[in-house]
Amino acid sequence: MAAKARVPDRTLGRLLLVSLLAAFSVATGAANANGVAVGVFAFQGERAAISDWSPVIEHLNRELPGHGFQLRNYDADGLREAIAAQKVDLVITNPGYYVTLETQFGLSRIATLQSPHAARSGQALGSVVLARAERAELVNVRDLAGRSIAAVAPEAFGGYLIAAREMLREGIDPESAVRETHFLGLPMTRIVDAVKNREVDAGIVRACLPEQMAREGLIRMEEFRVLSPRRVDGFDCALSSPLYPDWPIAVTRHFDPGLAKSVARVLLSMPEGQDRVSWSVPLDYQPVLDLYRDLRVGPYAYLRDITPEGLARRFWPWLLGLLAILAAWIVHTVRVEHLVHQRTRELNDSLAAREGAERRVRDNQERMEHLSRLSILGELSGRLAHEINQPLTSIGTYANSLLRRDAAGTLTPEALREACGEIASEAERASGVVRRIRHFARKRAAVREMVDVFRLVEDAQRMVAGMLVSCPEIVIAREAGLECRVLCDGLQIQQVLLNLIKNAIDAARGLSDDRQGIRVRLTRADNRLVVQVVDRGAGLDAAERERLFEPFFTTKPDGLGLGLPICRSIIEAHGGRLWAEANEDGVGMCFSFQLPCHESSA
């Protein structure tokens, strides 16, 4: 019950009488198992409830002797459980809890509390929203958007719900628009203290509580500002909301109707007075129901299920079936589209294959021209040494001649000019030879791109087979499930492959047919691709293997010893490694190189 219906000043004798009545009520309940239990929502604690409602119990026992009316105090959950267990016969609670319990348990109100402070019939309870007086930016409840507020509890009628409805009317959703809501519980003075101490921006309390605290010297009203203030004739307290009916008293379904009629008659006959509890006929609680419907709480909580989220929770099996059908239709549509695209792609692939074949012919021609230049460079290496050696010899001869003539004292200026001219001429001749060779062997700019090395191996195999009249068998073995692409210059890696394959062919030249074959293996170790070129040739001893990658070291009669060092530099430039080792059976060699995988080919 609202505190405004309580007697403000009580003497020590009055308190003693209340305590005795409470003790008598408990004793009566223990002695009379058939007594009438009156369940009260003791929102301010047991002592306050006994003080407020003992006069009613006393009046009922006096007017209806022999029934043993007993006062039972409960919190909100306890009162609900007591009604469900049929432990109470009469229920006194606030309007908010009443409309919820009426819907849930079929309570029937027989009277409504008549407060001497009510403005008129049906206008007794309201809420006030307080902020500190210096918060000039907070004038209306709509100004609470993005602010923090304090209230009693989510289900508190005067301590939250009434003000929450006013925020909703002003276009402010109390659950989402407010930055933070602190539910501090009882006593309700905690909310006023939180506003006073600047712990929150505003607080929601029942009407008349600030005035009561001011009379008790707990606060000064000028410290606070009332948001969305309104006045109701005959109601002397500050308000931020309309007024609603006061507390009802209701009977449960199992209560005797005849006794209920007698209880209603006795309650309506209680005398009215400034400090007395009195009752009127049951009032219309439709405004309370409207409030709960607007907020979609209490008996109207099911309205929350009409939102998309609520419908999803309620009808998820049907939605799941619908989604399955929709998914099947999408899969069918995608499959049809895929088949159409597949047929189109096959047609495009056939056209692209033709263009690709023409492009590969051109590419092979360019590669053959490049290899031809390398071959010619190899053939010219001897001539290169001879042509450079001639001018160097001439330069040495002229220089020695100058030294001898100078020592003999026969060196003349004319002879010195002639010898210097010849030396300069021979030096220019040597420079021209080197310049022509460098121009001939000049490389193109390196191009790095994602390459499938397996394709490079296949291309190298076809290229070697096309260049040699009698090419030995070259078998390519690829590790199952190998998918690795390498960021590299494809032509340089192919140059390495061609060099290693050509060396393997040379190593087996002149041996029996069963040792002519070459095997190229591609495997993966961690995140690196390993390529191995294995031959069954004559092999190399340990000393030769130690010097294999030294420049100008060769085991071929006509070799320069530059192929393998160049191959190693190419592989290392790509972040890899090139090495050679004898086969496990001691027959032939295995040349291996590894390159880092940069991207899966899937």
KEROLO-841354 format. One record per residue (C-alpha): residue in one letter; x, y, z. Coordinates in steps of 0.001 Angstrom, whole numbers, padded with zeros to 6 digits, always signed. Layout:
BEGIN
AXYZ...
END
This chain:
BEGIN
M+000000+000000+000000A+001171+003533-000662A+002770+005271+002283K+000359+008179+001999A-002376+005911+003424R-000290+005230+006519V-000765+007189+009746P+002176+009637+009734D+002613+009953+013529R+002052+007066+015895T+002567+006953+019633L+004471+004277+021482G+001172+002875+022763R-000140+002549+019209L+002971+000603+018184L+002597-001675+021193L-001023-002318+020276V-000045-003189+016723S+002587-005647+017941L+000073-007302+020274L-002465-007572+017471A+000115-009174+015219A+001060-011668+017908F-002624-012366+018485S-003143-012898+014753V-000340-015456+014581A-001591-017234+017682T-005113-017334+016301G-003832-018763+013046A-001968-021479+014920A-005015-022313+017028N-007604-022127+014215A-006668-024250+011248N-009826-023087+009448G-009008-019364+009760V-009173-016954+006830A-005652-016082+005580V-005290-012539+004225G-002186-012326+001999V-000663-008852+001751F+002053-007614-000604A+004478-006229+001994F+006534-004100-000363Q+007905-001972+002521G+008652-004851+004845E+006733-006832+007462R+006657-004119+010137A+005125-001558+007759A+002598-004097+006501I+001512-004972+010068S+001192-001278+010875D-000878-000564+007743W-003192-003577+007659S-003688-004691+011278P-006631-002289+011684V-008362-004030+008771I-007768-007498+010263E-008937-006237+013648H-012126-004814+012136L-012908-008046+010268N-012390-010217+013357R-014589-007876+015374E-017401-007736+012842L-017183-011369+011708P-016215-013319+014837G-015446-016988+014618H-013650-016860+011232G-010176-016031+012491F-008854-013577+009922Q-005049-013785+009870L-002528-011404+008300R+000126-013039+006067N+002924-010875+004650Y+004629-011788+001339D+006901-010363-001267A+005762-010468-004920D+006976-013991-005675G+005892-015330-002303L+002363-013983-002750R+002083-015641-006151E+003271-018974-004740A+000848-018720-001791I-002122-018138-004122A-001063-021051-006319A-000814-023309-003257Q-004192-022052-001920K-002556-020808+001285V-004430-017483+001225D-008114-016641+000872L-008035-012865+000545V-005359-010851-001322I-004398-007196-000816T-001882-005918-003369N-001110-002970-005620P-003049-002503-008874G-000201-003722-011070Y+000238-007047-009328Y-003535-007425-009021V-004277-007361-012771T-001522-009936-013324L-002791-012219-010543E-006388-011750-011700T-005478-013073-015140Q-003331-015893-013773F-005410-017126-010812G-008893-015713-011409L-008996-013339-008439S-012128-011239-007958R-011885-007815-006330I-014572-006994-003778A-013401-003505-002712T-010870-000787-003479L-008843+001084-000911Q-010077+004629-000446S-007192+006936+000387P-007972+010235+002095H-005263+011814-000078A-006747+010666-003403A-007841+013371-005839R-011089+011588-006599S-012375+008062-006986G-009942+006013-009096Q-007128+008587-008872A-004748+007655-006068L-001450+006231-007357G+001089+007858-009646S+004805+008225-010307V+007213+011124-010220V+010482+011322-012183L+013144+013330-010359A+016423+014914-011482R+018749+017296-009740A+017622+020912-009965E+020795+022071-011746R+020208+019618-014631A+018543+022272-016802E+018743+020017-019866L+016322+017533-018247V+012809+018969-018497N+010646+016261-020064V+010749+012479-019771R+011741+012401-023458D+015010+014022-022378L+015931+010709-020688A+017004+009238-024040G+020633+008220-023710R+020610+008917-019932S+020854+006678-016886I+017886+006228-014555A+017155+004421-011276A+013966+002564-010349V+012758-000049-007849A+012312-003150-010043P+011145-004029-013575E+007722-005102-012233A+007279-002251-009702F+004029-000456-010478G+004539+003036-009057G+008305+002616-008870Y+008815+001977-012608L+005925+000860-014841I+003789+004022-014613A+006747+006224-015598A+007865+003721-018240R+004491+004104-019937E+004871+007881-019951M+008309+007537-021601L+006747+005264-024204R+004033+007853-024872E+006762+010465-025430G+008457+008238-028023I+011156+006902-025675D+011445+003111-025427P+012418+002555-021767E+014200-000698-022634S+016371+000544-025504A+016456+004349-025638V+017598+004759-022030R+021344+004250-021753E+021244+002406-018448T+018574+001483-015890H+019588+000647-012308F+016987-001352-010345L+017898-000645-006723G+015023-002403-004942L+013451-001275-001683P+013360+000934+000259M+012389+003392-002437T+014433+006117-000781R+017502+004547-002408I+016386+005955-005771V+016107+009497-004383D+019534+009133-002766A+021060+007915-006067V+019758+011036-007836K+020912+013280-005015N+024423+011760-005076R+024650+012107-008901E+024924+008344-009363V+022193+008496-012035D+020664+011230-014164A+017088+010681-012955G+015024+008443-010684I+011479+007012-010704V+009544+006826-007419R+005866+006700-006431A+004129+010006-006009C+004208+011697-002589L+007423+009932-001497P+009584+013067-002092E+007163+015176-000029Q+007179+012559+002741M+011003+012533+002779A+011016+016333+002858R+008667+016354+005871E+010991+013915+007640G+013970+016182+006886L+015697+013677+004612I+015782+015946+001522R+014883+019456+000414M+012450+019638-002472E+014285+022598-004059E+017248+020281-004702F+015224+018392-007320R+013411+019001-010583V+010256+017107-011566L+010286+015974-015204S+007076+016438-017235P+005311+017965-014201R+001526+017879-014067R-001120+018853-011556V-004358+017068-010634D-007020+018948-008680G-007254+017621-005147F-003868+015851-005283D-001200+017740-003372C+001914+015824-004487A+004179+016374-007516L+003399+014122-010499S+004939+013041-013788S+002080+010712-014769P-001675+010266-014587L-003232+008777-011451Y-004457+005183-011205P-006852+003362-008811D-005614+002443-005346W-005005-001052-003933P-007815-003613-004244I-008761-006481-001922A-009724-009618-003826V-010957-013130-003045T-009522-016321-004492R-011515-018904-006450H-011825-021333-003541F-013140-018722-001085D-016728-019090+000134P-018929-016657-001899G-021251-016054+001059L-018354-015135+003314A-016893-012985+000532K-020169-011026+000443S-019995-010520+004207V-016361-009402+004021A-017220-006862+001313R-020116-005519+003413V-017888-005172+006484L-015093-003437+004552L-017470-000945+002949S-018848-000162+006388M-015468+000846+007815P-015675+004509+008874E-013784+007058+006839G-011299+009447+008378Q-008129+011405+007772D-005933+008765+009404R-008127+005712+008869V-008115+002983+006274S-011427+002773+004453W-012821+001027+001384S-015096+001821-001533V-016859-000324-004103P-014516-002070-006600L-013225+000460-009115D-012475+000062-012802Y-008898-001201-013314Q-009019-000911-017088P-006431+001972-017021V-004029-000442-015329L-004713-003100-017975D-004146-000496-020689L-000781+000358-019113Y+000298-003292-019115R-000885-003720-022701D+001094-000685-023863L+004230-001979-022141R+003534-005594-023203V+004181-006951-019717G+002179-008935-017147P-000951-010429-018728Y+000064-008939-022098A+003615-010287-022170Y+002540-012588-025024L+002397-009527-027285R+006182-009550-027312D+005984-012808-029266I+004386-010937-032184T+007684-009221-032922P+009973-010879-035492E+012164-012208-032689G+009175-013529-030770L+007642-015166-033841A+010977-016816-034561R+011080-018299-031048R+007467-019482-031249F+007327-020883-034757W+010935-021986-035278P+010002-025563-036397W+007785-024185-039181L+010376-021595-040090L+013017-024322-040182G+010871-026386-042562L+010225-023352-044732L+013924-022571-044810A+014643-026188-045782I+012195-025951-048699L+013633-022605-049701A+017153-024008-049478A+016162-026977-051669W+014675-024624-054252I+017808-022471-054161V+019994-025565-054575H+017907-026678-057557T+018092-023228-059115V+021820-023035-058522R+022263-026521-060012V+020391-025544-063166E+022411-022348-063410H+025577-024362-062841L+024713-026767-065660V+024034-023864-068007H+027306-022221-067048Q+029088-025561-067362R+027871-026057-070922T+028815-022486-071754R+032187-022948-070107E+032837-026160-072069L+032138-024301-075295N+034395-021466-074229D+037027-023965-073151S+037017-025607-076556L+037560-022234-078179A+040184-021325-075578A+041924-024696-076150R+042302-023898-079808E+043679-020459-079027G+045894-021989-076342A+047322-024519-078786E+048214-021727-081170R+049715-019724-078300R+051760-022726-077097V+053149-023196-080611R+054283-019585-080571D+055672-019949-077023N+057573-023102-077959Q+059038-021334-080917E+060213-018501-078669R+061675-020976-076156M+063445-022876-078929E+064940-019614-080153H+066123-018842-076631L+067631-022290-076188S+069202-021964-079600R+070924-018774-078479L+072183-020524-075343S+073490-023423-077448I+075201-021065-079830L+076724-019253-076864G+078127-022579-075660E+079599-023298-079051L+081070-019792-079191S+082726-020083-075802G+085924-021489-077367R+085980-018794-080037L+085285-016229-077332A+088433-017292-075494H+090417-017252-078737E+089220-013828-079870I+089860-012250-076476N+093227-013963-076231Q+094491-012412-079531P+094103-008742-078506L+095420-009513-075027T+098530-011146-076563S+099049-008164-078866I+098722-005752-075962G+101299-007740-073988T+103686-007855-076955Y+103538-004087-077534A+103992-003394-073833N+107039-005670-073565S+108511-004109-076733L+108225-000658-075194L+109941-001833-072047R+112883-003422-073991R+113391-000364-076234D+113227+001898-073199A+115856-000213-071461A+118061-000126-074588G+117592+003644-074923T+116176+003317-078457L+112597+004372-077564T+111536+007325-079700P+108410+009434-079374E+107167+008140-082734A+107602+004484-081604L+105837+005258-078269R+102867+006861-080048E+102651+003932-082470A+102772+001304-079688C+100188+003148-077577G+097894+003411-080569E+098165-000322-081213I+097509-001111-077532A+094396+001101-077548S+093208-000542-080778E+093638-004075-079411A+091895-003098-076141E+088929-001709-078104R+088889-004924-080104A+088676-007030-076914S+085977-004739-075511G+083959-005133-078690V+084129-008928-078437V+082851-008849-074837R+080163-006311-075758R+078849-008459-078603I+078661-011563-076373R+076915-009676-073587H+074397-008308-076052F+073813-011772-077431A+073275-013352-074000R+071412-010413-072447K+068375-011631-070396R+064937-010196-070418A+063462-008570-067265A+062425-011169-064712V+058660-011657-064285R+057328-013273-061086E+053896-014881-061137M+052005-017809-059575V+053124-020941-061441D+052213-024638-061251V+055673-026285-061334F+054098-029582-062422R+053118-027885-065695L+056659-026584-066100V+058010-030125-065690E+055615-031398-068331D+056588-028585-070708A+060301-029327-070150Q+059672-033006-070868R+057943-032186-074127M+060638-029696-075097V+063492-032185-074525A+061601-034896-076372G+061103-032525-079294M+064755-031458-079445L+066381-034893-079268V+066133-037473-082037S+066316-040391-079600C+065101-039171-076239P+065128-041555-073257E+061943-042111-071247I+061193-039306-068791V+058663-040354-066100I+056962-037649-064005A+055654-038746-060589R+053469-036406-058541E+052614-036944-054864A+048923-037740-054353G+046903-034664-053423L+049813-032314-054079E+048554-028774-054505C+051207-026085-054412R+051792-023017-056515V+055062-021109-056542L+055701-017395-057060C+058543-017457-059568D+059871-016631-063042G+058585-019620-064973L+061184-019458-067748Q+064063-019403-065243I+062700-022441-063358Q+062203-024190-066684Q+065811-023354-067585V+066875-025136-064361L+064708-028167-065221L+066102-028336-068768N+069663-028140-067459L+069117-030907-064882I+067327-033163-067377K+070024-032591-070015N+072732-033444-067436A+070832-036623-066500I+070643-037651-070178D+074360-036977-070628A+075192-039004-067492A+073562-042139-068941R+074770-041704-072521G+076444-044886-073787L+074999-047095-071000S+072472-049911-071395D+068850-049128-072194D+067646-050028-068660R+069777-047165-067276Q+068681-044538-069787G+065384-043641-068123I+064917-040481-066054R+062437-039955-063221V+061153-036548-062063R+059383-036567-058680L+057327-033737-057127T+056574-033909-053384R+055799-031507-050583A+057703-031030-047310D+055923-028714-044873N+055248-025562-046888R+057848-026184-049600L+057703-027929-052980V+060507-030452-053639V+061451-031395-057236Q+063864-034306-057787V+065521-035330-061098V+066804-038906-060738D+069014-040679-063278R+070633-044122-063473G+073826-042845-065053A+077501-043194-064215G+077180-041089-061068L+079852-039027-059291D+082306-039850-056559A+082444-037963-053270A+085191-035567-054396E+083293-034629-057542R+080095-034084-055590E+081910-031671-053257R+082952-029432-056173L+079856-029946-058291F+078500-026401-057888E+081826-024593-058181P+082024-022301-061239F+084014-023754-064172F+084180-027234-062585T+082850-029832-065012T+083007-033566-065603K+082137-033228-069295P+084884-033057-071912D+083207-030108-073640G+081529-028496-070617L+082137-025013-069241G+081150-025735-065625L+078660-022834-065478G+075308-024615-065826L+074859-025903-062255P+076177-022728-060549I+073734-020661-062607C+070920-023076-061687R+071777-022791-057995S+071790-018964-058175I+068366-019028-059865I+066873-021324-057196E+068390-019349-054310A+067102-016096-055829H+063625-017635-055536G+064132-018440-051832G+064913-022122-052426R+067835-024556-052321L+069511-026849-054912W+071573-029895-053934A+072808-033244-055314E+073241-036676-053743A+073858-040228-054838N+070906-042589-055090E+070360-044961-052186D+071351-048010-054285G+074555-046270-055378V+073530-046140-059047G+073138-042680-060578M+072450-039302-059023C+069500-037377-057639F+069460-033600-058162S+066844-031867-055980F+065620-028336-055470Q+062895-026909-053269L+060826-023740-053541P+058400-022164-051038C+054690-022669-051665H+052890-019333-051818E+049366-020373-052669S+047283-023531-052875S+046199-024348-056386A+042763-025424-055222
END
